[in-house]
Amino acid sequence: MITFSDKQLKTPKMQRPVYLVTGGMSKFARAFPDKRTEELVIDAMTEAAEFINMTPAQLKKYIHTCYYGHFADHFGDQLLGESVIHDRLGLDPLGNIGIKTGGATGGSTLWEAYKTVASGYSDCVLAMGWERMDEVPTDEGNNYISCAADKDWETPMGHIYTGYYAVMAQKYWQVFGKEEESFRKTLADIAVKNRGYARMNPHAQGPMKITVDDVLNSPVVAYPLLALDCCLMSVGAACGILADEKTAYEMTDKPLRIDVSAGSHTLRVADRRDMEIPLLPNERPDQYADLGQRFPGGDRYPGFTGFLAARMAAYYAYRMTGIKDPTEDLDLVELHDAFTISDIQSYEDIGIRPYGEGRTYVESGDCYHTNPNTGQPGKLPANLSGGLIGCMHAVGATGIMQVIEVGQHIWNRWGEMHGDEEKWKKFGREKPADWQNLQVEGAKRGLAISHAGVGSHVTCTIVQDPKHTLPGGMF
């Protein structure tokens, strides 16, 4: 634990603005017995090129350096897998490096690519992420993933991430959910929403038309988390192309501004000590003075119930971009719903709701594309891709997929990219008869959270229409 200094809380300053030029992704599934990893990566690169009316060969001519994210070499039984992918993409001898930060690997890959362009080292970079989780049995895969925990402190809680999150879920339910059964229903609402939105996404692995009762009756994995509360184990790839302003506008007539920040927190969850909460721009110094009175036991922060890494990432990102209130200044978010409880925790850490009140974001209907209470557009729709619960969690690709999804709304091309009959056929999936275009009309700004472990590493990415950036940002 540290005591913050002014230097540590300073707003990051980049040398020049960075733009998201394009992005693409493969189909996501539990297994691809007939497709190699490099083929999935090529699928993602091809979609990114076609999105801006280029061939992959034309796109590659702009790339100067490459950043590759994948969670575990064990899955593909290949050390330096990034070098293999770099070779297969035909990008040798350009500089490349692999990035691994657990579940936040996709976001961290974008963070490193972003800083490279912002510094001037490269004018155009490739950020590519993937995961191969089908070449080992599921229990072995879960074992590999849980090895990203602190083996001395976290592993005794169960050596499976559902076990780690179950402890946090129990504590959060006890304190902020006040042990009410209605809170358990709110968690189920998240699962129903995200799996339902995945039905509109041809890339998605786990689309399901389910009810709250279906969630509540699904098998217990680690109480109170049930099978339908949990994210997917996935295979697939996603990539983004980042560039400086001049290069971006040479490649496309509508690049988007992108900014990425990051935070971290000790793996030793039980050692996360009570400390001062860094406030976001929409919070007041006295806002949490009575938190322990309103929610007995809730005055100890961060404890088990919050992610300081997410708070830090948002703290920097909001100041970098001029965001004062995420609910007012953003049009959509893609959050790291590894479990339904982590979704609620993230609402509070990034300031969508105050600490202790995350459930109200769901219950108010604000997080839906169409508010179920009013029939009007949701105030700040969340995880329209289906999230990790409905779309995928191909770990190295996840944070990149989220940013692409946000970008497609701001480009006003979500319906085009998700409703294409040929894509549904290509992926061998049947487009639902009740398919709905989830495009957020008039979207100008969005946010994506990429999160690792029980909050050990987190990145916050803000994507904006360059004509609608906010005052108070870096540029």
Secondary structure, DSSP 8 states (H G I E B T S, - for coil): -----TTTTS----SS--EEEEEEE---BS--TT--HHHHHHHHHHHHHHHTT--HHHHHTT--EEEEE-S-HHHHT-TTHHHHHHHHTT-TTSEEEEE--GGGHHHHHHHHHHHHHHHTS-SEEEEEEEE--SSS-HHHHHHHHHTTS-TTTTGGGTSSHHHHHHHHHHHHHHHTSTT-HHHHHHHHHHHHHHHHHHTT-TT-S------HHHHHTS-EEETTEEGGGB----BEEEEEEEE-HHHHHHH-S--EEEEEEEEE--S-GGG---------TT--TTTTTTHHHHSTTTTS-STTT--HHHHHHHHHHHHHHT-S-HHHH-SEEE---SBHHHHHHHHHHTTSS-TT-THHHHHTSTTSSB-TTTSSB-SS-B-TT-HHHHT---HHHHHHHHHHHHHHHHTT-HHHHHH-HHHHHHTT----TT------TT--EEEEEEE-TTTSEEEEEEEE-GGG--TTS--
